[in-house]
Amino acid sequence: MMMKNLLFQLIFLLSVLPYQIVAIENNNQQETLVPETYKVLKIKRIKNIFVIYALKVNDNTKFEIVSIKGKTDNCTKIRVGNEYRLVLYPDFDENDFSRFTVTHVEISGILIPLEREYNRNLYFTSNLIGLCYIEPGK
């Protein structure tokens, strides 16, 4: 069940790669998911998956971001210590308390450990393909 959920989320993220800002229109009002600035603390590679540990600059919250290796042209590789603007999508809903009991998440047959200090959640972004950074809005 969890594998199907992850697969669905990965397919969804790949389908929204061209869209960097998600907008919802409601009675001439627009709510926009805006990119936030994150500082890369460390990067781990597990087979063809990169786990990027990052700190949200404006509130010092730590995030564990997953990015699957892929092919891109004109790549700007992310580096530890640098800051990047990203839109993050959580694997677990904020109100899903099962994330506190889960220790690993399986992605494409690879177990990714959930780190306690990193919000006990995995995040995906359309701003990364592997370690290649794609600026929001491009």
Secondary structure per residue as TSV (DSSP state, phi and psi in degrees):
chain	resnum	aa	ss	phi	psi
A	1	M	-	360.0	-46.6
A	2	M	H	-65.6	-37.8
A	3	M	H	-63.1	-42.0
A	4	K	H	-62.7	-40.7
A	5	N	H	-62.1	-45.8
A	6	L	H	-64.6	-41.4
A	7	L	H	-62.3	-44.0
A	8	F	H	-60.5	-43.0
A	9	Q	H	-66.3	-39.1
A	10	L	H	-65.2	-42.2
A	11	I	H	-62.0	-42.2
A	12	F	H	-60.2	-46.9
A	13	L	H	-62.9	-40.0
A	14	L	H	-65.8	-30.7
A	15	S	H	-76.1	-20.8
A	16	V	T	-101.1	8.7
A	17	L	T	-51.3	-41.6
A	18	P	T	-68.8	-17.1
A	19	Y	-	-105.3	112.1
A	20	Q	-	-94.1	-21.8
A	21	I	S	-124.2	125.4
A	22	V	E	-96.2	125.3
A	23	A	E	-120.4	140.1
A	24	I	E	-121.0	120.2
A	25	E	E	-95.4	135.8
A	26	N	E	-146.1	105.2
A	27	N	T	50.7	55.8
A	28	N	T	64.4	10.1
A	29	Q	E	-107.4	146.9
A	30	Q	E	-127.3	123.6
A	31	E	E	-102.1	124.3
A	32	T	E	-118.8	135.2
A	33	L	E	-85.1	107.2
A	34	V	-	-95.4	141.5
A	35	P	-	-62.4	143.1
A	36	E	E	-111.2	162.0
A	37	T	E	-95.7	129.5
A	38	Y	E	-126.9	140.4
A	39	K	E	-101.1	128.2
A	40	V	E	-76.4	121.8
A	41	L	E	-93.4	-42.5
A	42	K	E	-160.9	161.0
A	43	I	E	-132.0	131.8
A	44	K	E	-121.8	142.6
A	45	R	E	-113.0	128.7
A	46	I	E	-124.8	100.3
A	47	K	T	55.4	-116.7
A	48	N	T	-99.8	19.3
A	49	I	E	-119.3	135.3
A	50	F	E	-103.7	134.9
A	51	V	E	-110.7	117.0
A	52	I	E	-106.2	122.1
A	53	Y	E	-97.3	122.2
A	54	A	E	-135.3	158.5
A	55	L	E	-117.6	124.8
A	56	K	E	-71.1	122.2
A	57	V	T	-63.6	-39.7
A	58	N	T	-79.3	-16.7
A	59	D	T	-139.1	8.2
A	60	N	-	59.7	26.1
A	61	T	-	-81.5	138.1
A	62	K	E	-95.5	142.6
A	63	F	E	-132.7	145.3
A	64	E	E	-110.6	109.0
A	65	I	E	-108.4	134.0
A	66	V	E	-106.7	135.4
A	67	S	E	-139.7	127.1
A	68	I	E	-88.2	136.0
A	69	K	-	-58.0	136.5
A	70	G	-	-152.4	176.4
A	71	K	-	-103.0	132.1
A	72	T	-	-141.8	156.7
A	73	D	S	-100.2	153.4
A	74	N	S	49.5	58.6
A	75	C	-	-85.4	134.2
A	76	T	E	-105.1	107.3
A	77	K	E	-77.3	138.8
A	78	I	-	-75.6	153.2
A	79	R	-	-135.8	146.4
A	80	V	T	-59.9	135.3
A	81	G	T	95.8	-18.9
A	82	N	-	-88.8	160.5
A	83	E	E	-110.0	143.6
A	84	Y	E	-140.1	148.3
A	85	R	E	-91.1	122.7
A	86	L	E	-135.0	151.0
A	87	V	-	-107.7	120.0
A	88	L	E	-104.1	143.5
A	89	Y	E	-121.3	119.9
A	90	P	E	-75.0	148.3
A	91	D	S	-74.0	-45.4
A	92	F	S	-101.7	139.9
A	93	D	-	-62.3	147.1
A	94	E	T	-56.3	-32.2
A	95	N	T	-90.9	3.0
A	96	D	-	-86.8	99.5
A	97	F	G	-77.7	-5.9
A	98	S	G	-64.6	-21.4
A	99	R	G	-62.5	-20.3
A	100	F	G	-80.3	-14.4
A	101	T	T	-104.4	-15.6
A	102	V	-	-81.9	133.3
A	103	T	-	-103.5	-24.4
A	104	H	E	-141.7	153.3
A	105	V	E	-124.5	136.4
A	106	E	E	-94.6	126.0
A	107	I	E	-128.1	119.3
A	108	S	T	51.3	40.4
A	109	G	T	79.7	5.3
A	110	I	E	-112.0	129.2
A	111	L	E	-84.0	124.7
A	112	I	E	-109.4	120.1
A	113	P	E	-72.0	141.4
A	114	L	-	-92.9	122.3
A	115	E	-	-88.0	132.9
A	116	R	G	-59.8	-44.2
A	117	E	G	-72.8	-7.5
A	118	Y	G	-110.1	44.6
A	119	N	T	73.8	3.9
A	120	R	T	47.7	44.2
A	121	N	-	-153.8	151.8
A	122	L	E	-104.7	145.6
A	123	Y	E	-124.0	148.4
A	124	F	E	-117.1	157.2
A	125	T	E	-146.9	146.7
A	126	S	T	-88.3	2.2
A	127	N	T	-89.1	-0.4
A	128	L	E	-132.9	138.7
A	129	I	E	-126.0	106.7
A	130	G	T	64.1	-123.8
A	131	L	T	-102.8	9.7
A	132	C	E	-86.5	124.4
A	133	Y	E	-89.5	133.3
A	134	I	-	-118.0	115.4
A	135	E	-	-61.7	141.3
A	136	P	T	-58.1	138.6
A	137	G	T	88.1	1.3
A	138	K	-	-105.9	360.0
